[in-house]
Amino acid sequence: MLFAFLCTDKPGHLNVRMDTRPVHIEFLNKLNTEGTLKMAGPFLDGEGKPCGSLVVVKAESIEAARAIADADPYARAGLFEKVEVKPFNWVFNSPEG
């Protein structure tokens, strides 16, 4: 099953995002290699600066998805004000058809 992580950055934490980005990318690359990651990218504010993240993963359960979200270096660094984990049904333009 797919799960979407809707992550909202804490205000004034762009420096945490930028400092942690290399290990976050490494984490996502590992998930991608494993076939767990389906898509990911930042939300942008009015100035085009990152202010959150959307990550979609494949997991066996919502608990397993939450464990993945909690293991993200951004989450571990305290970047996020809020993380919602929701079941996701990719209907249109899914690469899996």
C-alpha positions as CSV (number, residue, x, y, z in Angstrom):
1,M,0.0,0.0,0.0
2,L,1.1,3.6,-0.6
3,F,1.4,6.2,2.0
4,A,2.0,10.0,1.7
5,F,4.0,12.0,4.2
6,L,2.8,15.6,4.3
7,C,5.6,17.4,6.2
8,T,5.5,21.0,7.3
9,D,8.8,22.7,8.2
10,K,9.1,24.7,11.4
11,P,9.2,28.4,10.6
12,G,12.8,29.8,10.5
13,H,14.3,26.3,10.0
14,L,15.6,26.6,6.4
15,N,19.1,26.3,7.7
16,V,18.3,23.0,9.3
17,R,16.9,21.8,6.0
18,M,19.9,22.9,4.0
19,D,22.4,21.5,6.6
20,T,20.6,18.1,6.7
21,R,19.9,17.8,3.0
22,P,22.9,15.6,2.0
23,V,21.9,12.9,4.5
24,H,18.2,13.3,3.7
25,I,19.0,12.7,0.0
26,E,21.2,9.7,0.9
27,F,18.2,8.3,2.9
28,L,15.8,8.8,0.0
29,N,18.3,7.2,-2.4
30,K,18.4,4.1,-0.2
31,L,14.6,3.9,-0.1
32,N,14.5,4.3,-3.9
33,T,17.1,1.5,-4.4
34,E,15.0,-0.7,-2.2
35,G,11.8,0.1,-4.2
36,T,10.2,1.7,-1.2
37,L,10.2,5.3,-2.4
38,K,7.7,6.2,-5.1
39,M,8.1,10.0,-5.3
40,A,9.4,12.9,-3.2
41,G,10.0,16.6,-3.3
42,P,9.7,19.9,-1.4
43,F,6.8,22.2,-1.0
44,L,7.7,25.8,-1.8
45,D,6.7,29.0,-0.2
46,G,5.8,32.3,-2.0
47,E,9.5,33.0,-2.6
48,G,10.2,29.6,-4.0
49,K,12.0,28.4,-0.9
50,P,11.4,24.9,0.5
51,C,8.9,24.9,3.4
52,G,7.9,21.3,3.7
53,S,8.0,17.9,1.9
54,L,5.8,15.4,0.1
55,V,7.1,11.9,0.2
56,V,5.2,8.8,-1.1
57,V,6.4,5.4,0.0
58,K,5.2,1.8,-0.3
59,A,4.8,0.1,3.0
60,E,3.0,-2.9,4.5
61,S,1.1,-0.8,7.1
62,I,0.7,2.7,8.4
63,E,2.9,1.8,11.3
64,A,5.7,0.8,9.0
65,A,5.2,4.0,7.0
66,R,5.4,6.0,10.2
67,A,8.6,4.3,11.1
68,I,10.0,5.3,7.7
69,A,8.9,8.9,8.2
70,D,10.4,9.0,11.7
71,A,13.7,7.7,10.4
72,D,14.1,10.5,7.8
73,P,17.1,12.7,8.7
74,Y,14.9,15.8,8.4
75,A,12.5,14.4,11.1
76,R,15.4,13.4,13.3
77,A,17.0,16.8,13.0
78,G,13.8,18.5,14.2
79,L,13.0,20.2,10.9
80,F,9.3,19.4,10.9
81,E,6.6,21.2,12.8
82,K,4.1,18.5,11.7
83,V,4.1,15.2,9.7
84,E,0.9,13.6,8.6
85,V,1.0,10.0,7.3
86,K,-1.9,9.1,5.1
87,P,-2.9,6.2,2.9
88,F,-2.6,7.2,-0.7
89,N,-4.2,5.9,-3.9
90,W,-2.2,7.0,-6.9
91,V,-4.9,7.0,-9.6
92,F,-3.7,9.3,-12.4
93,N,-0.2,9.0,-14.1
94,S,1.0,6.3,-11.8
95,P,4.0,4.6,-13.3
96,E,2.7,1.3,-12.2
97,G,-0.4,1.8,-14.4
